[in-house]
Amino acid sequence: MNETTNTAPTPSPTSAGKRGMPIWAQIIVWAVLVGLLALVGFGLQRARNPMAEVNKAVPDFDLVFYEGYEYNGIKEMKLSDLQGKVVLVNIWASWCKPCEQEAPELEEAWQFYRDSGEVVFVGVDYVDTPAGANEYLTKFNISFPNAPDLKSNISSILNRQMGVPETYLIDRDGVLRSVKIGPFTSVDEIKSAIDGLLQ
């Protein structure tokens, strides 16, 4: 009786050389895929949200001011409530060093316009802590209205560059007229931007 024995085939040199993708390479591939999906999701989210465009009406948003930094004693309002006035919206953060460069100039310009009743400055504190915001506002003696933007609801409408500081100038009809990316360098620069909308 012939007995047959089962023996495993000897791997050929070509099959022995083939191995699966290394773990580190798999991790990189998955990280890239997750990153791409996140970017697509972010783009779709931004596409759904209204965004401000120069020479078009700014989509309305809510302002809930910090205590002590209300607008004429009003704690909550909408941007549209300020129509009829020239509005300067400055996006800043206490952790932003360039914001500190322009803070004194913004306050000085605000003092120049505040009694006219024709211009309103609004600070929007981007993803900050209440303690950091309070320290910043106190340090630079800021007196114009300021509101937090912890969930970036406001900056997602205005802040297309996703950086701070940025300043948006809105005319009496609620139309965005100009965007200043980065800090103002002088009070005169701020006045020049505003005076053009008062004429």
Secondary structure as UniProt FT lines:
FT   HELIX           13..17
FT   HELIX           23..48
FT   TURN            54..55
FT   STRAND          62..64
FT   TURN            67..68
FT   TURN            72..73
FT   STRAND          76..78
FT   HELIX           79..82
FT   TURN            83..84
FT   STRAND          86..92
FT   TURN            94..95
FT   HELIX           97..113
FT   HELIX           114..116
FT   STRAND          119..126
FT   HELIX           130..139
FT   TURN            140..141
FT   STRAND          146..149
FT   TURN            150..151
FT   TURN            153..154
FT   HELIX           155..158
FT   TURN            160..161
FT   STRAND          166..170
FT   TURN            172..173
FT   STRAND          175..181
FT   HELIX           187..198
//
